[in-house]
Amino acid sequence: MTRTLLITGCSTGIGSCCARGMKARGWRVFATARKEADIARLKDDGVESLYLDYTEPDSIAAALADVLAASGGRLDALFNNGAYAQPGAVEDLPMAAMREQFEANFFGWHDLTRQVVPVMRRQGHGRIVNNSSVLGLIAIGFRGAYTATKFALEGYCDTLRIELAGTGIHVATIEPGPIESRLGQNAALAARRHIDMENSVHRDYYKHRFARLEQGIGNTRGQLGPQAVLKVLVHACESARPRTHYHVTRPTRMAAAARRLLPARLLHAALARAGRS
Ligand SMILES: NC(=O)c1ccc[n+]([C@@H]2O[C@H](COP(=O)([O-])OP(=O)(O)OC[C@H]3O[C@@H](n4cnc5c(N)ncnc54)[C@H](OP(=O)(O)O)[C@@H]3O)[C@@H](O)[C@H]2O)c1
């Protein structure tokens, strides 16, 4: 029987690559996006596609209902992936920015996951894969909102894994480091939307940093293509013994090791330098 997979955030970057890549491996992929044009493009490429915005609970319920209607009630794997990165120093983040960030990157993921777990319990198996980040392992400056959602996600997934032990449902997190995508450009939009640059003590940093983000210039040291995430998603969905965590890229593996080995003061001094880049 063809296995079914629901992936969110498939307009660009990792989601787009994984939707097409998993379909090519024989999975029946349901890929979600938010813009009509993106949904149409996915459909043109032969990927079943529907609308889902994590900040709209009705769209989550409707998308899952459509998937289950099409698959005869079966969902073998869920890849929570759609998210964005709200930049800005913690002291400059208005409440609205923080709330929006958690709606998109955390609460919406919980909403969908909570509705998928009973489906997987009924069928006696399933894979829940969540796209976290190297910033779910370590923190750097000016990424407080995004980092908070990814740290929350790590704790959430560890808890869920414990609670689902023995049910046949496996929970994995993927921690990508720098991956080629539109994350930087989308972060620049979020920055312009919410950060009052002119009146911030960090004005000079923002001018430099946000202009670079808009031009798609990020820190590309150790960056890989989205295929690197596809590779571990395949393992998380297909292996008989999926891992709990997948550290993708060298910077992520180095960050994970540094967190284990370095005293907090040394680690934070090193990360303070990284946050300024
Ligand atoms: N690229 C990296 O270096 C990197 C590193 C660590 C972790 N990640 C994680 O990888 C995942 C994918 O990001 P990406 O790098 O592929 O970036 P991307 O190219 O910007 O793609 C993000 C996707 O998420 C969607 N999205 C944004 N807000 C959403 C919402 N409220 N509801 C549903 N979907 C939403 C976007 O849709 P629209 O096009 O409609 O905005 C887009 O399809 C994210 O979870 C991100 O945190 C990426």
The ligand as a MOL file (V3000), in Angstrom:
LIG
                    3D

  0  0  0     0  0            999 V3000
M  V30 BEGIN CTAB
M  V30 COUNTS 48 52 0 0 0
M  V30 BEGIN ATOM
M  V30 1 N 17.0800 27.2790 6.0680 0
M  V30 2 C 17.7140 27.1370 7.2080 0
M  V30 3 O 18.8950 27.5040 7.3290 0
M  V30 4 C 17.0240 26.4880 8.3840 0
M  V30 5 C 17.7960 26.2160 9.5030 0
M  V30 6 C 17.1990 25.6530 10.6030 0
M  V30 7 C 15.8440 25.3310 10.5710 0
M  V30 8 N 15.0990 25.5970 9.4780 0 CHG=1
M  V30 9 C 13.6730 25.2600 9.5040 0
M  V30 10 O 13.2740 24.7050 8.2670 0
M  V30 11 C 11.8760 24.9110 8.0790 0
M  V30 12 C 11.6280 25.3680 6.6470 0
M  V30 13 O 12.2330 26.6170 6.4240 0
M  V30 14 P 13.0590 26.9580 5.0970 0
M  V30 15 O 14.4660 27.1120 5.4960 0
M  V30 16 O 12.7110 26.0350 4.0120 0 CHG=-1
M  V30 17 O 12.5250 28.4520 4.8240 0
M  V30 18 P 11.5610 29.0570 3.7110 0
M  V30 19 O 12.1200 28.8430 2.3510 0
M  V30 20 O 11.2880 30.4470 4.1620 0
M  V30 21 O 10.2290 28.1840 3.8450 0
M  V30 22 C 9.3680 28.3220 4.9440 0
M  V30 23 C 8.0260 27.7350 4.6010 0
M  V30 24 O 7.1790 27.8750 5.7580 0
M  V30 25 C 5.9670 28.4810 5.3470 0
M  V30 26 N 5.3180 29.2120 6.4330 0
M  V30 27 C 5.6790 30.3890 6.9890 0
M  V30 28 N 4.7630 30.7490 7.9060 0
M  V30 29 C 3.8100 29.7860 7.9220 0
M  V30 30 C 2.5840 29.6020 8.6130 0
M  V30 31 N 2.1100 30.5150 9.4750 0
M  V30 32 N 1.8500 28.4930 8.3610 0
M  V30 33 C 2.2670 27.5790 7.4660 0
M  V30 34 N 3.4110 27.7030 6.7580 0
M  V30 35 C 4.1570 28.7970 6.9780 0
M  V30 36 C 6.3730 29.4000 4.1900 0
M  V30 37 O 5.2160 29.7500 3.4360 0
M  V30 38 P 5.1230 31.1600 2.6180 0
M  V30 39 O 6.0060 31.0110 1.4110 0
M  V30 40 O 3.6780 31.2760 2.3040 0
M  V30 41 O 5.6200 32.2320 3.5570 0
M  V30 42 C 7.3240 28.4580 3.4520 0
M  V30 43 O 6.6040 27.5290 2.6900 0
M  V30 44 C 11.4460 25.8870 9.1790 0
M  V30 45 O 10.7980 25.1770 10.2180 0
M  V30 46 C 12.7570 26.4610 9.6770 0
M  V30 47 O 12.6670 26.8710 11.0150 0
M  V30 48 C 15.6620 26.1700 8.3800 0
M  V30 END ATOM
M  V30 BEGIN BOND
M  V30 1 1 1 2
M  V30 2 2 2 3
M  V30 3 1 2 4
M  V30 4 1 4 5
M  V30 5 2 4 48
M  V30 6 2 5 6
M  V30 7 1 6 7
M  V30 8 2 7 8
M  V30 9 1 8 9
M  V30 10 1 8 48
M  V30 11 1 9 10
M  V30 12 1 9 46
M  V30 13 1 10 11
M  V30 14 1 11 12
M  V30 15 1 11 44
M  V30 16 1 12 13
M  V30 17 1 13 14
M  V30 18 2 14 15
M  V30 19 1 14 16
M  V30 20 1 14 17
M  V30 21 1 17 18
M  V30 22 2 18 19
M  V30 23 1 18 20
M  V30 24 1 18 21
M  V30 25 1 21 22
M  V30 26 1 22 23
M  V30 27 1 23 24
M  V30 28 1 23 42
M  V30 29 1 24 25
M  V30 30 1 25 26
M  V30 31 1 25 36
M  V30 32 1 26 27
M  V30 33 1 26 35
M  V30 34 2 27 28
M  V30 35 1 28 29
M  V30 36 1 29 30
M  V30 37 2 29 35
M  V30 38 1 30 31
M  V30 39 2 30 32
M  V30 40 1 32 33
M  V30 41 2 33 34
M  V30 42 1 34 35
M  V30 43 1 36 37
M  V30 44 1 36 42
M  V30 45 1 37 38
M  V30 46 2 38 39
M  V30 47 1 38 40
M  V30 48 1 38 41
M  V30 49 1 42 43
M  V30 50 1 44 45
M  V30 51 1 44 46
M  V30 52 1 46 47
M  V30 END BOND
M  V30 END CTAB
M  END
